[in-house]
Amino acid sequence: MATIYEVAKLAGVSLATISRVINQTAPVRESTKIKVEAAMKELGYRPNSVAQSLATNRSNSVGILVSELGGPFYSELISRIEAEFRNAGKHVIIAAGHSHEEVERERIEFLMSRNCDALILHVESVSDEYLQELAEQNKAFVIINRSVAALSDRCITLDNQLGGYLATEFLLRKGHKRIAYISGPMWKNDASERYKGHLQALKEYHIEEDISLFYEGDFQETGGVHGFAHLSAKHSKHSELGFTALVCGNDEMAAGAMAVAHDRGLDIPHDLSIVGFDNVNFSHYTYPKLTTIDYPIAEIGQMAARWVLKHVYKQDIERIQSVFKPRLMLRDSC
């Protein structure tokens, strides 16, 4: 294996120059940089990442903590973050917190122990106080899909309440009055905010909340399956549903509800209109295609990566968007 001394000899430069090129710790003339890189390539020299880290006080790696690793929502998020860092010559370390406070804390500690230069956190269970303590310890991190008032400059999120409002208000405009709702776990901020938007729309149209039309699901397809079975059993009379529309807190639950509705011989949208939330890839391929609320999770992930590139790696990035607006995506299920 070639050594840094051999690279310096072949390129005809000093060891200090080689170090500056590898670690980017000081400006080097472009012609010199090309010469050094050509020598490294010819000799097959690979810089020692540990030595680089010691020299620059940077590991060039970023930790990503998400709730789960499976599902279309998180795959879009992680893929866009990884692509943004890969293009910038950085690496990622990925962990899952499983929406459990102790596990989230454990994973955060793990990522910090790996000398990550920064963390991107999609966390649901650790307290605001815990996150504030991390900030007071000068830990570099940005938060996705959660608003913490004291850390607003580190939060990148979606206006979930507006999204919930748009879904229900659209159905109300279409003339629906009996609208059932399957939410995600209500202890999760995004689930509760979306339901607030639903209630806001009902209030504007002078329709009182009917708690019997509400079911708390789990953001999984099973939540849609069980939720629709529960609601239809409660409200069906003479094989007719007691509601004409259904809003689901995410697309996975909407897909589960649609499957059960099909199995029961219901025609969507003639017998029942359904609206989802997230606009994940498969929403284009359900039958019928799912009307949903667009959650630009890939763009939010990209913005979180750019926050790190700007604030930690000092790249020239002018604007960081902190709040994204949802959009109604009209398709065939309504």
C-alpha positions as CSV (number, residue, x, y, z in Angstrom):
1,M,0.0,0.0,0.0
2,A,1.3,3.4,-1.0
3,T,2.3,5.9,1.7
4,I,1.9,9.7,1.9
5,Y,5.6,10.0,1.5
6,E,5.5,8.3,-1.9
7,V,2.7,10.5,-3.0
8,A,4.6,13.6,-2.1
9,K,7.7,12.4,-3.9
10,L,5.8,11.5,-7.1
11,A,3.9,14.8,-7.1
12,G,7.1,16.8,-6.2
13,V,5.5,18.6,-3.3
14,S,5.8,18.7,0.5
15,L,4.0,16.6,3.0
16,A,2.2,19.7,4.2
17,T,0.8,20.4,0.8
18,I,-0.4,16.8,0.5
19,S,-2.2,17.3,3.9
20,R,-3.8,20.5,2.7
21,V,-5.1,18.9,-0.4
22,I,-6.5,15.8,1.4
23,N,-8.0,17.6,4.4
24,Q,-8.9,20.9,2.7
25,T,-7.5,22.8,5.6
26,A,-6.0,25.6,3.5
27,P,-6.2,26.9,-0.2
28,V,-3.9,25.1,-2.7
29,R,-3.3,26.1,-6.3
30,E,-5.5,24.2,-8.7
31,S,-2.5,23.0,-10.7
32,T,-0.9,21.6,-7.5
33,K,-4.1,20.0,-6.5
34,I,-4.4,18.2,-9.9
35,K,-0.8,17.0,-9.6
36,V,-1.4,15.6,-6.1
37,E,-4.7,13.9,-7.0
38,A,-3.0,12.3,-10.1
39,A,-0.2,11.0,-8.0
40,M,-2.7,9.5,-5.4
41,K,-4.6,7.9,-8.2
42,E,-1.5,6.4,-9.9
43,L,-0.2,5.0,-6.6
44,G,-3.6,3.8,-5.4
45,Y,-3.3,5.9,-2.3
46,R,-6.3,6.2,0.0
47,P,-6.3,8.8,2.8
48,N,-6.7,7.4,6.3
49,S,-10.1,8.6,7.5
50,V,-9.1,8.5,11.2
51,A,-6.0,10.7,10.4
52,Q,-8.2,13.0,8.4
53,S,-10.6,13.4,11.3
54,L,-7.8,14.2,13.7
55,A,-6.4,16.8,11.3
56,T,-9.6,18.6,10.5
57,N,-11.7,17.9,13.7
58,R,-14.3,16.6,11.2
59,S,-15.4,13.0,10.5
60,N,-17.3,14.0,7.3
61,S,-20.1,11.9,8.5
62,V,-23.7,12.9,9.6
63,G,-26.0,10.8,11.8
64,I,-29.6,10.3,10.7
65,L,-32.2,9.2,13.2
66,V,-35.7,8.3,12.0
67,S,-38.6,6.5,13.6
68,E,-38.5,3.5,11.3
69,L,-36.4,2.2,8.4
70,G,-39.2,0.6,6.5
71,G,-42.0,2.1,4.4
72,P,-42.2,4.5,1.5
73,F,-42.2,7.7,3.7
74,Y,-38.9,7.0,5.4
75,S,-37.2,5.6,2.3
76,E,-37.9,8.8,0.5
77,L,-36.6,10.9,3.4
78,I,-33.4,8.9,3.8
79,S,-32.7,8.6,0.1
80,R,-32.8,12.4,-0.5
81,I,-30.7,13.2,2.6
82,E,-28.1,10.6,1.6
83,A,-28.0,11.9,-2.0
84,E,-27.4,15.5,-0.9
85,F,-24.5,14.5,1.4
86,R,-23.0,12.1,-1.2
87,N,-22.9,14.9,-3.7
88,A,-21.1,17.0,-1.1
89,G,-18.6,14.2,-0.3
90,K,-20.0,13.4,3.1
91,H,-21.2,10.1,4.6
92,V,-24.2,9.1,6.6
93,I,-24.8,6.8,9.5
94,I,-28.5,5.8,9.9
95,A,-30.3,4.6,13.0
96,A,-34.0,4.0,14.0
97,G,-35.6,5.2,17.2
98,H,-38.9,3.3,16.9
99,S,-40.9,6.1,18.5
100,H,-39.7,5.0,21.9
101,E,-38.0,7.6,24.3
102,E,-35.3,5.3,25.7
103,V,-34.4,4.0,22.3
104,E,-34.3,7.5,20.7
105,R,-31.9,8.7,23.5
106,E,-29.8,5.5,23.1
107,R,-29.5,6.0,19.3
108,I,-28.6,9.7,19.7
109,E,-25.9,8.8,22.1
110,F,-24.6,6.1,19.7
111,L,-24.5,8.5,16.7
112,M,-22.6,11.1,18.8
113,S,-20.2,8.4,19.9
114,R,-19.4,7.8,16.2
115,N,-18.1,11.4,16.0
116,C,-20.8,12.5,13.6
117,D,-20.3,16.1,12.7
118,A,-24.0,16.7,13.0
119,L,-27.3,14.9,13.5
120,I,-30.6,15.0,11.6
121,L,-33.3,13.9,14.0
122,H,-36.8,12.7,13.2
123,V,-37.7,12.0,16.8
124,E,-41.2,11.7,18.4
125,S,-40.7,10.6,22.0
126,V,-37.7,12.5,23.5
127,S,-38.8,15.7,25.3
128,D,-38.3,19.2,24.1
129,E,-36.2,19.7,27.3
130,Y,-33.9,16.9,26.2
131,L,-33.4,18.5,22.8
132,Q,-32.7,21.9,24.4
133,E,-30.1,20.3,26.6
134,L,-28.3,18.9,23.5
135,A,-28.3,22.4,22.0
136,E,-26.9,23.8,25.2
137,Q,-24.0,21.3,24.9
138,N,-23.2,22.8,21.5
139,K,-24.3,19.7,19.6
140,A,-25.0,20.4,16.0
141,F,-28.4,19.0,15.0
142,V,-31.5,19.8,13.0
143,I,-35.0,18.5,13.7
144,I,-37.5,17.2,11.1
145,N,-41.3,17.1,11.4
146,R,-41.4,18.7,14.8
147,S,-41.6,22.2,16.1
148,V,-39.7,23.1,19.3
149,A,-40.3,26.7,20.1
150,A,-36.9,27.3,21.8
151,L,-35.1,25.6,18.8
152,S,-37.1,27.1,16.0
153,D,-33.9,27.9,14.0
154,R,-33.2,24.1,14.0
155,C,-36.7,22.8,13.0
156,I,-37.8,21.9,9.5
157,T,-41.4,20.8,9.3
158,L,-44.7,20.7,7.5
159,D,-47.9,22.7,8.4
160,N,-49.8,19.5,9.3
161,Q,-52.8,21.4,10.6
162,L,-53.2,23.0,7.2
163,G,-52.9,19.6,5.5
164,G,-55.7,18.2,7.7
165,Y,-57.8,21.2,6.9
166,L,-57.3,20.9,3.1
167,A,-58.3,17.2,3.1
168,T,-61.6,17.7,4.9
169,E,-62.5,21.1,3.4
170,F,-62.3,19.6,-0.1
171,L,-64.8,16.9,0.9
172,L,-67.1,19.5,2.5
173,R,-67.0,21.6,-0.7
174,K,-68.0,18.4,-2.6
175,G,-71.1,18.2,-0.5
176,H,-70.1,15.6,2.1
177,K,-71.4,16.1,5.6
178,R,-70.8,12.7,7.2
179,I,-67.0,12.4,7.1
180,A,-65.3,9.7,9.1
181,Y,-61.7,10.1,10.2
182,I,-58.9,7.5,10.9
183,S,-56.0,9.2,12.6
184,G,-52.4,8.2,13.5
185,P,-51.5,7.8,17.1
186,M,-52.8,11.0,18.7
187,W,-49.8,11.3,21.0
188,K,-47.8,12.1,17.9
189,N,-47.7,15.7,17.0
190,D,-48.3,15.3,13.3
191,A,-51.4,13.1,13.9
192,S,-52.9,15.5,16.4
193,E,-52.2,18.5,14.2
194,R,-53.9,16.9,11.2
195,Y,-57.0,16.1,13.2
196,K,-57.1,19.7,14.4
197,G,-57.2,20.8,10.8
198,H,-60.1,18.4,10.2
199,L,-62.0,19.9,13.1
200,Q,-61.2,23.4,11.9
201,A,-62.8,22.6,8.5
202,L,-65.9,21.1,10.1
203,K,-66.3,24.2,12.3
204,E,-66.2,26.5,9.3
205,Y,-69.0,24.5,7.7
206,H,-71.0,24.5,11.0
207,I,-70.7,20.7,11.5
208,E,-70.2,19.5,15.0
209,E,-67.6,16.9,15.8
210,D,-69.0,13.4,16.0
211,I,-66.6,11.3,18.0
212,S,-68.3,8.1,16.8
213,L,-66.9,8.9,13.3
214,F,-63.3,9.0,14.7
215,Y,-60.9,6.0,15.0
216,E,-57.3,6.2,16.3
217,G,-55.1,4.1,14.1
218,D,-51.4,3.4,13.9
219,F,-50.1,5.0,10.7
220,Q,-49.8,1.4,9.3
221,E,-52.1,-0.3,6.7
222,T,-53.5,-2.4,9.6
223,G,-54.8,0.9,11.1
224,G,-56.8,1.5,8.0
225,V,-58.1,-2.0,7.9
226,H,-59.2,-2.1,11.5
227,G,-60.4,1.5,11.5
228,F,-62.6,1.0,8.5
229,A,-64.0,-2.2,9.9
230,H,-64.8,-0.5,13.2
231,L,-66.4,2.6,11.6
232,S,-68.5,0.7,9.1
233,A,-69.7,-1.8,11.8
234,K,-70.7,1.1,13.9
235,H,-72.5,3.1,11.3
236,S,-73.7,0.7,8.6
237,K,-77.5,0.1,8.2
238,H,-79.0,-2.3,5.7
239,S,-75.6,-2.7,4.0
240,E,-75.3,1.1,3.6
241,L,-72.5,3.1,5.2
242,G,-73.4,5.8,7.7
243,F,-70.8,8.1,6.2
244,T,-70.0,9.1,2.6
245,A,-66.4,10.1,3.0
246,L,-63.3,9.0,4.9
247,V,-60.1,11.0,5.7
248,C,-57.1,9.0,6.7
249,G,-54.1,10.4,8.6
250,N,-51.7,8.9,6.0
251,D,-51.7,7.0,2.7
252,E,-50.8,3.6,4.2
253,M,-54.0,3.6,6.3
254,A,-56.0,4.9,3.3
255,A,-54.7,1.9,1.3
256,G,-55.7,-0.5,4.1
257,A,-59.2,1.1,4.2
258,M,-59.6,1.0,0.5
259,A,-58.7,-2.7,0.4
260,V,-61.5,-3.5,3.0
261,A,-64.0,-1.3,1.1
262,H,-63.2,-3.2,-2.1
263,D,-63.6,-6.5,-0.3
264,R,-67.1,-5.4,0.8
265,G,-68.1,-4.6,-2.7
266,L,-68.1,-0.8,-2.2
267,D,-67.4,1.4,-5.2
268,I,-64.8,4.1,-4.6
269,P,-65.7,6.9,-5.1
270,H,-69.4,6.3,-5.9
271,D,-70.2,4.7,-2.5
272,L,-67.3,6.2,-0.6
273,S,-64.8,9.0,-1.1
274,I,-61.4,8.6,0.5
275,V,-58.5,11.1,1.1
276,G,-55.1,10.2,2.3
277,F,-52.0,12.1,3.5
278,D,-48.4,12.1,2.4
279,N,-48.5,11.5,-1.3
280,V,-46.1,8.6,-1.2
281,N,-45.2,6.8,-4.5
282,F,-47.8,4.0,-4.3
283,S,-50.7,6.5,-4.0
284,H,-50.4,6.8,-7.8
285,Y,-51.0,3.1,-8.2
286,T,-53.9,2.3,-5.9
287,Y,-57.3,1.6,-7.5
288,P,-58.7,4.1,-7.9
289,K,-55.7,6.5,-7.7
290,L,-55.7,8.1,-4.2
291,T,-56.6,11.7,-3.7
292,T,-54.2,12.8,-1.0
293,I,-52.3,15.6,0.7
294,D,-48.7,16.1,-0.6
295,Y,-46.1,16.0,2.1
296,P,-42.8,16.9,0.4
297,I,-40.8,14.7,2.7
298,A,-37.9,14.4,0.2
299,E,-37.6,18.1,-0.1
300,I,-37.7,18.5,3.7
301,G,-34.9,15.9,4.0
302,Q,-32.9,17.8,1.4
303,M,-33.4,21.0,3.3
304,A,-32.3,19.4,6.5
305,A,-29.1,18.2,4.8
306,R,-28.5,21.7,3.4
307,W,-29.0,23.1,7.0
308,V,-26.1,20.9,8.0
309,L,-24.0,21.8,5.0
310,K,-24.5,25.5,5.7
311,H,-24.2,25.6,9.5
312,V,-21.6,22.8,10.1
313,Y,-19.6,22.6,6.8
314,K,-19.9,26.3,6.1
315,Q,-21.1,25.9,2.5
316,D,-22.5,28.9,0.8
317,I,-26.2,28.2,1.0
318,E,-28.3,31.3,1.1
319,R,-31.8,30.2,2.2
320,I,-33.1,27.5,4.5
321,Q,-36.8,26.9,4.4
322,S,-38.2,26.0,7.8
323,V,-41.9,25.4,7.1
324,F,-43.3,23.7,4.1
325,K,-46.9,24.0,2.9
326,P,-49.0,20.9,2.0
327,R,-51.0,20.6,-1.2
328,L,-54.1,18.8,-2.2
329,M,-53.4,16.2,-4.9
330,L,-56.7,15.5,-6.8
331,R,-57.0,12.0,-8.2
332,D,-59.8,9.5,-8.5
333,S,-60.8,8.3,-5.0
334,C,-63.2,11.2,-4.5
